[in-house]
Amino acid sequence: MVLWIAALVLVRKVKNQARREAFEAYLFLAPAGALLLVFWFFPVLFSILVSFSDWAGAAKVSTVHWSGFANYQRAWQDPQFRLTLFNTINYVVYSVPLTMAAALGVALLLNSRIRLRSFFRTLYFLPFVTTWVAISIVFKYVFNEQFGLANFLLEKSGLSPLRWLNEPRGVVELILQTGGVHLSAPLHPLLAGPSLAMFTVILTSIWRDTGYFMIIFLAGLQNIDRGYFEAASIDGAGPIQKFRHITWPLLSPTTFFVLIVSFIAAFKVFTPMYIMAPNGTPGGTTETLVSYLFKVGFSGSRELGYASAVAYILFIIILILSVLQNRIFGKSVQYG
């Protein structure tokens, strides 16, 4: 810090104004750059090297051996990795559309002229500024099958209580059975949907993230020229027609941004699974790639080489799917 201040004082004495301003700019950027270099760029590069080794956390660096692509091959052959990948995709497929739909619905409601509009906007956004740890602990008790609020409300409504965080059966399968459809054999995992335990975590994430994406949708809605709606009203268009032909097309840049951001965040989810359903209970149906990465890398055998490989496989999956989304949905985005 003292050296940085001394360098700044010396730069002040440089006569050339353009050079002095450039030096000052770099000096002011230097602390943030140093933090990024030490805590971001170096760990990223180091973890790439670690992913090609058999390094365990307790082992000395001198005993580490290069294993090539063995960790990556092991991941694709590991049934536990495939299960966690399937669970993660299940979480993404269900949580992202439901969260976007909830956020857009709330944004449309709070963009209209209703009383206490500012109060409700703040109220819906508050869950997002609450830490995931606090939310997960509270909802773990809410969905407790013995004394939780969720089952209390179900019983008061005349419905049977659910096992929530302890139910490994798929939510679609449970809905069919509730509707009187008796299955002779369990549904295929793809058709059965996420387990009720995983869907409980999804409901929690929807409750938390709706407010954040609502704010983004609100910004997009308020950026649409009201003249379009006035002209549509003169032509006799109803609310549904206005939404279909005006709101939805002009909201496409915002929707595309929310899709990408929520998609990436969903793939990286960790905290609610770790607290609400530790160790992937029940039956490993709530364990995601990040929680699996944490388990193999920072607990038990501390296989940092294998954990790093899992992390980069996750990175590659997110990168490929993000590019595909950009190719598929990017063309339909209307910027004016």
C-alpha positions in Angstrom: 0.0 0.0 0.0 2.8 2.4 0.9 4.6 1.6 -2.4 1.4 2.2 -4.3 0.9 5.6 -2.7 4.6 6.5 -3.4 4.2 5.5 -7.0 1.1 7.7 -7.3 3.0 10.7 -5.9 5.8 10.2 -8.3 3.4 10.0 -11.2 2.0 13.3 -10.3 5.4 14.9 -11.1 5.4 13.6 -14.7 5.0 16.6 -17.0 3.4 14.9 -19.9 -0.3 15.1 -19.1 -1.4 12.1 -21.3 1.3 9.9 -19.9 0.5 11.0 -16.4 -3.2 10.2 -16.8 -2.4 6.8 -18.3 -0.1 6.0 -15.4 -2.7 7.1 -12.9 -5.3 5.0 -14.5 -3.1 1.9 -14.4 -2.2 2.6 -10.7 -5.9 2.9 -9.7 -6.6 -0.4 -11.6 -3.6 -2.1 -10.0 -5.2 -3.2 -6.7 -8.3 -4.7 -8.4 -6.0 -6.3 -11.0 -3.8 -7.8 -8.4 -6.9 -9.3 -6.6 -8.2 -10.7 -9.9 -4.7 -12.1 -10.7 -4.3 -13.9 -7.4 -7.8 -15.0 -6.6 -9.2 -15.6 -10.1 -6.7 -16.0 -13.0 -4.1 -18.0 -11.1 -6.7 -20.5 -9.6 -8.3 -21.0 -13.0 -5.0 -21.8 -14.7 -3.7 -23.8 -11.7 -7.0 -25.9 -11.6 -6.5 -26.7 -15.3 -3.1 -28.2 -14.6 -4.5 -30.0 -11.5 -7.3 -31.6 -13.6 -4.6 -33.5 -15.6 -3.0 -34.9 -12.4 -3.8 -37.3 -9.6 -3.2 -34.7 -6.9 -5.0 -35.1 -3.6 -5.2 -32.3 -1.1 -3.1 -34.0 1.6 -0.4 -35.2 -0.9 2.8 -33.3 -1.4 3.3 -31.6 -4.7 6.5 -33.7 -5.3 4.4 -36.9 -5.2 1.9 -35.7 -7.8 1.8 -37.6 -11.1 0.5 -36.4 -14.5 -2.5 -38.6 -15.5 -3.4 -37.0 -18.8 -7.1 -37.3 -19.6 -7.7 -40.1 -17.1 -9.8 -37.9 -14.8 -12.0 -36.8 -17.7 -12.4 -40.4 -18.8 -13.2 -41.5 -15.2 -16.0 -38.8 -15.0 -17.8 -40.1 -18.1 -17.5 -43.7 -16.9 -18.6 -42.9 -13.3 -22.3 -43.8 -12.7 -22.4 -41.2 -9.9 -21.3 -38.4 -12.2 -23.9 -39.4 -14.8 -26.6 -39.4 -12.0 -25.6 -35.9 -10.8 -25.5 -34.6 -14.4 -29.0 -36.0 -14.9 -30.1 -34.3 -11.6 -28.6 -31.0 -12.6 -30.3 -31.1 -16.0 -33.6 -31.9 -14.3 -33.1 -28.9 -12.0 -32.3 -26.6 -14.9 -35.2 -27.8 -17.1 -37.8 -27.3 -14.4 -36.4 -24.3 -12.5 -35.5 -21.9 -15.3 -38.9 -21.8 -17.2 -40.9 -21.7 -13.9 -38.8 -18.9 -12.5 -39.0 -16.9 -15.7 -42.7 -17.4 -15.9 -43.2 -16.3 -12.3 -40.9 -13.3 -12.7 -42.6 -12.2 -15.9 -46.1 -12.6 -14.4 -45.2 -10.5 -11.3 -43.5 -7.9 -13.5 -46.6 -7.5 -15.6 -48.7 -7.1 -12.6 -46.4 -4.6 -10.9 -46.0 -2.7 -14.1 -49.7 -1.9 -14.1 -51.3 0.9 -12.1 -52.1 -0.7 -8.7 -52.0 0.7 -5.2 -48.8 0.2 -3.2 -46.9 -0.7 -6.3 -43.5 0.4 -4.9 -44.1 -1.5 -1.7 -44.9 -4.8 -3.5 -41.8 -4.4 -5.8 -39.6 -4.1 -2.7 -41.4 -7.0 -1.0 -40.8 -9.3 -4.0 -37.2 -8.3 -4.3 -36.3 -8.9 -0.6 -35.8 -12.7 -0.9 -33.0 -12.2 -3.4 -31.0 -10.0 -1.0 -31.4 -12.7 1.7 -28.5 -15.2 1.9 -29.1 -18.7 0.4 -28.0 -20.2 3.7 -30.7 -18.4 5.7 -33.4 -19.2 3.1 -32.4 -22.9 2.9 -32.5 -23.3 6.7 -35.9 -21.7 6.9 -37.4 -23.7 4.0 -35.9 -26.9 5.4 -38.2 -26.4 8.4 -41.1 -25.3 6.3 -41.0 -28.5 4.3 -40.3 -30.8 7.3 -42.7 -33.7 7.0 -43.4 -33.9 10.7 -43.9 -30.4 11.9 -43.4 -28.2 8.8 -45.8 -25.5 7.7 -46.3 -27.0 4.3 -47.8 -30.3 5.6 -49.8 -28.3 8.2 -51.5 -26.4 5.4 -52.1 -29.5 3.4 -53.8 -31.2 6.4 -55.9 -28.2 7.0 -57.0 -28.3 3.4 -58.0 -32.0 3.7 -55.1 -33.3 1.7 -52.5 -36.0 2.6 -49.2 -34.7 3.9 -46.1 -35.2 1.7 -42.6 -36.4 2.5 -41.2 -33.4 0.6 -37.4 -33.6 1.2 -37.5 -37.3 1.8 -39.4 -38.5 -1.3 -37.2 -40.0 -4.1 -40.1 -40.6 -6.5 -40.6 -38.2 -9.5 -43.0 -35.4 -9.1 -44.8 -36.3 -12.4 -45.2 -39.8 -11.2 -46.7 -38.6 -7.9 -49.1 -36.3 -9.7 -50.3 -39.2 -11.9 -50.8 -41.4 -8.8 -52.7 -38.6 -7.0 -55.0 -38.3 -10.1 -55.9 -42.0 -9.8 -53.5 -43.3 -12.5 -51.9 -46.4 -10.9 -48.6 -47.4 -12.6 -47.6 -51.0 -12.7 -44.0 -50.1 -12.8 -42.0 -46.9 -12.1 -41.9 -44.4 -14.9 -38.7 -43.9 -16.8 -36.6 -41.2 -14.9 -36.9 -38.8 -17.9 -40.7 -39.1 -17.7 -41.0 -39.2 -14.0 -39.5 -35.7 -13.6 -37.3 -34.6 -10.7 -37.9 -36.2 -7.4 -40.2 -34.5 -5.0 -37.2 -33.7 -2.9 -35.5 -32.0 -5.9 -38.8 -30.2 -6.8 -39.0 -28.9 -3.2 -35.6 -27.3 -3.7 -36.8 -25.9 -7.1 -39.8 -24.3 -5.4 -37.4 -22.7 -2.9 -35.2 -21.3 -5.7 -38.2 -20.0 -7.5 -39.3 -18.1 -4.4 -35.8 -16.6 -4.0 -35.0 -15.7 -7.6 -38.4 -14.4 -8.8 -37.8 -10.9 -7.4 -34.5 -10.5 -9.1 -35.7 -11.4 -12.5 -38.9 -9.4 -11.9 -36.7 -6.3 -11.6 -35.0 -7.0 -15.0 -38.4 -7.7 -16.7 -39.8 -4.5 -15.2 -36.9 -2.5 -16.7 -37.6 -4.1 -20.1 -41.4 -3.4 -19.8 -40.8 0.2 -18.9 -38.5 0.6 -21.9 -41.4 -0.2 -24.3 -42.9 2.9 -25.8 -46.5 3.4 -24.5 -47.5 4.7 -27.9 -47.7 1.2 -29.3 -50.3 0.2 -26.7 -52.3 3.3 -27.2 -52.4 2.7 -31.0 -53.4 -1.0 -30.4 -56.2 0.1 -28.0 -57.5 2.4 -30.8 -57.5 -0.5 -33.2 -59.5 -2.6 -30.6 -56.8 -4.9 -29.4 -57.3 -6.7 -26.1 -54.8 -7.5 -23.3 -53.8 -10.8 -24.8 -53.3 -9.4 -28.3 -51.2 -6.6 -26.9 -49.0 -9.0 -25.0 -48.6 -11.3 -28.0 -47.9 -8.7 -30.7 -46.3 -5.9 -28.7 -45.0 -6.8 -25.2 -43.6 -10.2 -26.0 -41.7 -9.3 -29.2 -40.3 -6.1 -27.7 -39.4 -7.8 -24.5 -37.3 -10.4 -26.3 -33.9 -8.9 -25.5 -34.7 -8.9 -21.8 -36.1 -12.4 -22.0 -33.0 -13.7 -23.8 -30.8 -12.1 -21.1 -32.8 -13.6 -18.3 -32.7 -17.0 -20.0 -28.9 -17.0 -20.3 -28.3 -15.7 -16.8 -30.8 -18.0 -15.1 -29.6 -21.0 -17.1 -26.0 -20.5 -16.0 -26.9 -19.9 -12.4 -29.1 -23.0 -12.3 -26.2 -25.2 -13.5 -24.0 -23.8 -10.7 -26.6 -24.3 -7.9 -25.1 -25.7 -4.7 -26.2 -24.1 -1.4 -29.8 -25.2 -1.2 -28.9 -28.8 -2.0 -26.1 -28.8 0.5 -28.3 -27.5 3.4 -31.8 -28.8 2.6 -30.8 -32.2 1.2 -27.3 -33.0 2.3 -25.4 -35.9 0.7 -27.9 -36.1 -2.1 -30.7 -37.5 0.0 -33.0 -39.2 -0.7 -31.3 -41.8 -2.9 -28.9 -39.3 -4.5 -31.8 -37.6 -6.3 -30.8 -34.1 -5.1 -27.1 -34.2 -5.7 -25.9 -31.9 -8.5 -22.6 -31.5 -10.3 -21.4 -28.8 -8.0 -22.3 -30.7 -4.8 -20.7 -33.8 -6.3 -17.6 -31.7 -7.1 -17.5 -30.4 -3.6 -17.8 -34.0 -2.1 -15.0 -35.5 -4.1 -12.7 -32.5 -3.9 -13.1 -31.2 -0.3 -14.4 -34.1 1.7 -13.4 -37.7 2.1 -10.4 -38.6 -0.2 -10.0 -35.0 -1.3 -9.4 -35.9 -5.0 -8.6 -32.4 -6.3 -7.5 -33.7 -9.7 -10.8 -35.5 -10.3 -12.8 -32.6 -8.8 -11.1 -30.1 -11.1 -11.9 -32.3 -14.1 -15.6 -32.4 -13.1 -15.5 -28.6 -12.8 -14.1 -28.1 -16.3 -16.6 -30.6 -17.8 -19.3 -28.5 -16.2 -17.7 -25.4 -17.7 -17.6 -27.0 -21.2 -21.3 -28.1 -20.9 -22.4 -24.6 -19.9 -20.3 -23.0 -22.7 -21.7 -25.3 -25.4 -25.3 -25.0 -24.3 -25.0 -21.2 -24.0 -23.6 -21.0 -27.5 -26.5 -23.2 -28.8 -29.0 -21.0 -27.0 -27.5 -18.0 -28.6 -27.7 -19.6 -32.1 -31.2 -20.9 -31.6 -32.9 -18.0 -29.7 -30.6 -15.1 -30.6 -32.0 -14.9 -34.1 -35.5 -14.2 -32.8 -34.4 -11.3 -30.5 -35.8 -8.0 -31.7 -33.9 -4.9 -30.7 -36.3 -2.3 -31.9 
